[in-house]
Amino acid sequence: MGTYRADYAWPRIKVILEFDGRGKYYDYRPTAEALLLERRRETALMDLGWRVVRLTWADLERPDLVAARLAAAFEAAA
């Protein structure tokens, strides 16, 4: 598996909040490689029981949407 860093997490209920920005997929390695590594990482975390909520920075302009998605993840984790 490995050690992973999340943008934000609620460890007690195993919910992770991830912000997907352009840099994550384009700035550090070839995009195809970045996508594959990110998918493997997310799969490993889900296999350990984590729920991952993915947001873009533009989503923050819709706090109602963010709140609803997090509330759904919290409820599913309970």
C-alpha positions as CSV (number, residue, x, y, z in Angstrom):
1,M,0.0,0.0,0.0
2,G,2.0,3.0,1.2
3,T,1.7,6.2,3.1
4,Y,-0.6,8.8,1.7
5,R,-1.2,12.5,2.4
6,A,-4.7,13.8,2.1
7,D,-5.7,17.5,1.6
8,Y,-8.1,17.1,4.6
9,A,-9.3,14.1,6.5
10,W,-11.7,13.0,9.3
11,P,-9.8,9.9,10.4
12,R,-12.4,8.8,13.0
13,I,-15.0,8.3,10.3
14,K,-12.5,7.7,7.4
15,V,-13.6,10.5,5.1
16,I,-11.0,12.3,3.0
17,L,-11.5,15.6,1.2
18,E,-9.4,16.0,-1.9
19,F,-9.0,19.2,-4.0
20,D,-8.2,18.5,-7.6
21,G,-6.4,21.3,-9.2
22,R,-4.7,21.5,-12.6
23,G,-1.2,21.3,-11.1
24,K,-1.8,17.8,-9.6
25,Y,-2.2,16.3,-13.1
26,Y,-0.1,18.5,-15.3
27,D,2.8,20.1,-13.4
28,Y,4.8,17.3,-11.8
29,R,4.8,14.3,-14.2
30,P,3.2,13.3,-17.5
31,T,-0.6,13.5,-17.1
32,A,-1.3,9.9,-17.9
33,E,1.2,8.8,-15.2
34,A,-0.3,11.3,-12.7
35,L,-3.8,10.0,-13.4
36,L,-2.8,6.4,-13.0
37,L,-1.0,7.0,-9.7
38,E,-3.9,9.0,-8.3
39,R,-6.3,6.2,-9.3
40,R,-4.1,3.6,-7.6
41,R,-3.8,5.8,-4.5
42,E,-7.6,6.3,-4.3
43,T,-8.3,2.6,-4.8
44,A,-5.9,1.7,-2.0
45,L,-7.5,4.2,0.4
46,M,-11.0,2.9,-0.5
47,D,-9.8,-0.7,0.1
48,L,-8.9,0.5,3.6
49,G,-12.4,1.8,4.1
50,W,-11.9,5.4,3.3
51,R,-14.5,7.5,1.5
52,V,-13.0,10.1,-0.8
53,V,-14.8,13.4,-1.7
54,R,-13.2,15.1,-4.6
55,L,-13.7,18.8,-5.2
56,T,-12.3,21.4,-7.6
57,W,-11.4,24.9,-6.4
58,A,-14.4,26.1,-8.5
59,D,-16.7,24.0,-6.3
60,L,-15.9,26.3,-3.4
61,E,-18.0,28.9,-5.1
62,R,-21.0,26.6,-4.3
63,P,-20.8,26.0,-0.6
64,D,-24.2,24.4,-0.6
65,L,-22.9,21.7,-3.0
66,V,-19.8,21.2,-0.9
67,A,-21.9,20.9,2.3
68,A,-24.2,18.4,0.6
69,R,-21.4,16.2,-0.7
70,L,-19.6,16.2,2.7
71,A,-22.9,15.5,4.5
72,A,-23.6,12.5,2.2
73,A,-20.1,11.1,2.8
74,F,-20.4,11.6,6.6
75,E,-23.8,9.9,6.6
76,A,-22.6,7.0,4.5
77,A,-19.6,6.6,6.8
78,A,-21.7,6.5,10.0
